[in-house]
Amino acid sequence: MQEGCTVNQTVKYLTKKWTLLIILELFKGKDHTRRFGELKDSLPGITSKILSARLKELEEEGLVKRHVETGNFPVKSEYTLTESGLEIVDIIKGMKRWALKWKIDNIACSNQACEKCVL
């Protein structure tokens, strides 16, 4: 596969650890928006450094938009899925349907609506 291939380039940033889970957690937020701390709390095991790096990458790719509130201290950042970020959620849901259909070593999901999932 050529280095410049669209699939190759897309896979490089979407398959980094935590990336798809961050997108899914943003999807669950009110108006598909969450604060940095909310994301960190909802992703046990992720470090602040990795979360920050992944959010920056997603912002650079146009999947996430960042809003910074500077009026108060501490400064608070909110992250919102863009239209293209919301379309990635459809791919994640498709992956979930595929895994459930083929029973890939996973726990059967009782909550088919990803936005309501607490796992």
Buried (B, 14 or more C-beta within 10 A) or exposed (E): EEEEEEEEEEEEBBEBEBBBBBBBBBBBBEEBBBBBEBBBEBBEEBEEEBBBEBBEBBBEBEBBBEEEEEEEEEEBBBBBBBEEBBEBBEEBBEEBEEEEEEEEEEEEBEEEEBEEBEE
